[in-house]
Amino acid sequence: ALLRRLVRIGVLDESRMKLDYVLGLKIEDFLERRLQTQVFKLGLAKSIHHARVLIRQRHIRVRRQVVNIPSFVVRLDSQKHIDFSLKSPFGGGRPGRVKRKNMKKNQGGSGGAAEEEED
């Protein structure tokens, strides 16, 4: 059961399913499987710290589930399903505060300029 679980989360390779290899595991092997590390390695974040912030602010999902725990252990089959949340400004959701403000300013500015040209 232990060997199968370690293979499923990606810490142990299928060709090394022996207890001798389990004893040789290092902390870094487990840290590589954290969501925070995976988001950084996939290039969704600029740094490991940025990855943590994105996860805590609910911008990251694994499959359809939004995950806000940086220490979430990502399984091998879930690794390719890490993406931005659908409601996140990064994932095509509602724009952020600054972008909404700039869009509103541009709409108002262009509308006023068009009225002045007509007069």
C-alpha positions as CSV (number, residue, x, y, z in Angstrom):
1,A,0.0,0.0,0.0
2,L,2.8,2.4,0.9
3,L,4.7,1.7,-2.4
4,R,1.6,2.1,-4.5
5,R,0.8,5.4,-2.8
6,L,4.3,6.8,-3.3
7,V,4.1,5.8,-7.0
8,R,0.7,7.5,-7.4
9,I,1.9,10.8,-6.0
10,G,5.0,10.6,-8.1
11,V,7.7,10.4,-5.4
12,L,8.7,6.9,-6.4
13,D,9.2,5.5,-9.9
14,E,7.3,2.4,-10.9
15,S,10.6,0.6,-11.7
16,R,11.8,1.2,-8.1
17,M,8.9,-0.4,-6.2
18,K,11.1,-1.8,-3.4
19,L,11.5,-0.8,0.2
20,D,15.2,-0.2,-0.3
21,Y,14.3,2.7,-2.6
22,V,11.8,4.1,-0.1
23,L,14.5,4.3,2.5
24,G,16.6,6.3,0.1
25,L,13.9,9.0,-0.5
26,K,14.9,12.6,0.4
27,I,12.8,15.5,1.6
28,E,13.3,17.2,-1.8
29,D,11.4,14.4,-3.5
30,F,8.3,15.2,-1.5
31,L,8.8,19.0,-1.8
32,E,8.8,18.6,-5.6
33,R,5.3,17.3,-5.5
34,R,3.8,20.3,-3.7
35,L,1.3,22.5,-5.7
36,Q,3.4,25.5,-5.0
37,T,6.5,24.0,-6.7
38,Q,4.4,22.6,-9.6
39,V,2.9,26.0,-10.4
40,F,6.3,27.5,-10.5
41,K,7.8,24.7,-12.6
42,L,4.9,25.0,-15.1
43,G,5.7,28.7,-15.6
44,L,2.3,30.0,-14.3
45,A,4.2,32.0,-11.6
46,K,7.4,34.1,-11.8
47,S,8.8,32.8,-8.6
48,I,8.1,30.2,-5.9
49,H,6.8,33.0,-3.7
50,H,4.5,34.3,-6.5
51,A,3.2,30.8,-6.9
52,R,2.3,30.7,-3.2
53,V,0.5,34.0,-3.4
54,L,-1.5,32.9,-6.5
55,I,-2.6,29.7,-4.8
56,R,-3.6,31.5,-1.6
57,Q,-5.6,34.1,-3.6
58,R,-7.6,31.2,-5.3
59,H,-6.2,31.8,-8.8
60,I,-5.1,28.1,-9.3
61,R,-7.2,25.0,-9.9
62,V,-6.4,21.4,-10.2
63,R,-8.9,19.8,-12.6
64,R,-12.2,21.6,-11.8
65,Q,-11.4,22.2,-8.1
66,V,-10.0,25.5,-7.0
67,V,-7.2,24.8,-4.5
68,N,-5.9,27.4,-2.0
69,I,-3.4,25.2,-0.1
70,P,0.2,25.6,-1.2
71,S,1.2,22.3,0.4
72,F,-1.4,20.3,-1.6
73,V,0.4,17.2,-2.9
74,V,-0.3,16.8,-6.6
75,R,-0.7,13.3,-8.0
76,L,0.9,12.3,-11.3
77,D,-2.4,12.1,-13.1
78,S,-3.5,15.5,-11.8
79,Q,-0.3,17.3,-12.8
80,K,-1.3,18.0,-16.3
81,H,-4.6,19.6,-15.1
82,I,-3.1,22.4,-13.1
83,D,-4.3,25.7,-14.6
84,F,-5.7,29.1,-13.7
85,S,-9.2,29.2,-12.2
86,L,-12.0,30.1,-14.6
87,K,-13.1,33.0,-12.4
88,S,-9.6,34.3,-12.1
89,P,-8.5,37.4,-14.1
90,F,-5.5,35.3,-15.2
91,G,-7.9,32.6,-16.5
92,G,-10.2,34.8,-18.5
93,G,-12.6,35.7,-15.8
94,R,-13.7,39.2,-14.6
95,P,-10.9,41.7,-15.1
96,G,-9.0,43.0,-12.1
97,R,-9.7,46.3,-10.3
98,V,-7.1,48.4,-12.2
99,K,-8.0,47.0,-15.6
100,R,-11.7,47.6,-15.0
101,K,-10.9,51.2,-13.9
102,N,-8.8,51.8,-17.1
103,M,-11.5,50.3,-19.3
104,K,-14.2,52.6,-17.7
105,K,-11.9,55.6,-18.1
106,N,-11.3,54.8,-21.8
107,Q,-15.0,54.4,-22.5
108,G,-15.9,57.7,-20.8
109,G,-12.9,59.5,-22.5
110,S,-13.7,58.2,-26.0
111,G,-17.4,59.0,-25.7
112,G,-16.8,62.6,-24.6
113,A,-14.3,63.1,-27.4
114,A,-16.8,61.9,-30.0
115,E,-19.4,64.3,-28.8
116,E,-17.1,67.3,-29.0
117,E,-16.2,66.4,-32.6
118,E,-19.8,66.3,-33.6
119,D,-20.5,69.8,-32.3
